[in-house]
Amino acid sequence: MIRWKPAHAEAFDHAFRGLILVGFAALIVGLWRTGDMQLYIAPSLVPYVVAASLVLLALAGSQFRLAALSLRTRVIVCGCGHDHAPVSAVSPQSRTLLRKGGLYGLFLLPLLLGAALPSTAFAGSLAAGKGMNMGAAPVDDGKADLTLVELEGNTDPALKELFRTQPNNLDYAKLGILLYQQDTIEMKDQWFIEKLEAINRFVDNFQGKPIQITGFVYRDKQLAGEQFIVGRMAMTHCIADIAPYGMIVETPDADDYANDAWVTVTGTIGKTQLGAREIMKIVATEIKTAQPSAVPYVYPDINFASKL
C-alpha cells in the first residue's frame, strides 16, 4: 500500500538547527547585556560580535521557514514501513541517528557550557604558565647606530633632550614626557601596557618618580625575598591571546600578601635586576588591599601615539 505523509525528519533537522542558532545568538546577547563579553573578547570587537548575533537570528529564521516548508512536502510511504524521501532531501549527516547526534553535539556542547559555567577572569594562575611580561629593556641610545631625533611640538626643550631617542622609540618618548610631567604616575587601565613600556625604555629618567598601580600579586622564582610582582592580564583580541604584564614591587612586608590577592601599591620608581635584565621596580611606601577591577583585563592600543 502506498500513502503520503509530511517529511517530519527533514522538518526536525531544520527546526533543531534553528534552535541551535537562536541559542548562540541568545548567549551572545546575554554576555553583551551583562558586560561579561569583555571577559572573552576585546571591546573593539564587541560591536562585530553583537552584529553577528543578528546574522545568526536571520539564519535561524531561514531554518524555521525550511522546517515549515518541509511539513508541507509529502513523501511516499510504502508497505515496507520505511520512508522513501526524495534523493535531494537525504544528506550524509542525516542518514543515521548516530551521525546526527555527533554533528549536533559539536554545537550543543559549547553552547551548554557557555550557558552553564560562570564567567570568570584569569589572574596569577595563568601567569605561572605564560610568564610575566615586565616591559621592554631600557634604550641604550649611547651605543645605537641609528640617528637620534627630538620630539616635535612646544614641549620644554630640556624634556625633549631628556627623552631624545631613536626613531622607533619616538612614540614611547612622547608618552614618557607626559608621564614625567605628572605628579604621580597612575597605572590605570588605559595605556597600561604602553605606560609600562615607556617607563622601562627610559627608566633612568623616572628614578624616584611617584607611581601607583592596582593589580594581582604574583611571584617569580627569580625574585628576591622582599619582592613580588603586581600584574594585570592583557588581552589583544580574545581570551586565547591573554598575557600577563606587571611591575616588581619591593617591600619588607612582601610575605604578607598572598598570590592572586588584589592590592593597590603606592611608591617610587627604582631599578632592579631580573636575570640578566635591568628593569624598573616600585619601592613601596604604602600597600592596601583592593577589589578586583570590574573589567580585569587591560588592552593594548596600537594607535596610542595618535591620541597623545
C-alpha positions, 0 to 999 in steps of 0.5 A: 500500500502506498500513502503520503505523509509530511517529511517530519525528519527533514522538518526536525533537522531544520527546526533543531538547527534553528534552535541551535542558532537562536541559542548562540545568538541568545548567549551572545546577547546575554554576555553583551547585556551583562558586560561579561563579553569583555571577559572573552573578547576585546571591546573593539570587537564587541560591536562585530560580535553583537552584529553577528548575533543578528546574522545568526537570528536571520539564519535561524529564521531561514531554518524555521521557514525550511522546517515549515516548508518541509511539513508541507512536502509529502513523501511516499510511504510504502508497505515496507514501513520505511520512508522513501524521501526524495534523493535531494532531501537525504544528506550524509549527516542525516542518514543515521541517528548516530551521525546526527547526534555527533554533528549536533553535539559539536554545537550543543556542547559549547553552547551548554557550557557557555550557558552553564559555567560562570564567567570568570577572569584569569589572574596569577594562575595563568601567569605561572604558565605564560610568564610575566611580561615586565616591559621592554629593556631600557634604550641604550641610545649611547651605543645605537647606530641609528640617528637620534631625533627630538620630539616635535611640538612646544614641549620644554626643550630640556624634556625633549633632550631628556627623552631624545631617542631613536626613531622607533622609540619616538612614540614611547618618548612622547608618552614618557614626557607626559608621564614625567610631567605628572605628579604621580604616575597612575597605572590605570587601565588605559595605556597600561601596557604602553605606560609600562613600556615607556617607563622601562625604555627610559627608566633612568629618567623616572628614578624616584618618580611617584607611581601607583598601580592596582593589580594581582600579586604574583611571584617569580622564582627569580625574585628576591625575598622582599619582592613580588610582582603586581600584574594585570592580564592583557588581552589583544583580541580574545581570551586565547591571546591573554598575557600577563604584564606587571611591575616588581614591587619591593617591600619588607612586608612582601610575605604578607600578601598572598598570590592572586590577592588584589592590592593597590601599591603606592611608591617610587620608581627604582631599578632592579635586576631580573636575570640578566635584565635591568628593569624598573621596580616600585619601592613601596611606601604604602600597600592596601588591599583592593577589589578586583577591577570590574573589567580585569583585563587591560588592552593594548592600543596600537594607535596610542601615539595618535591620541597623545 
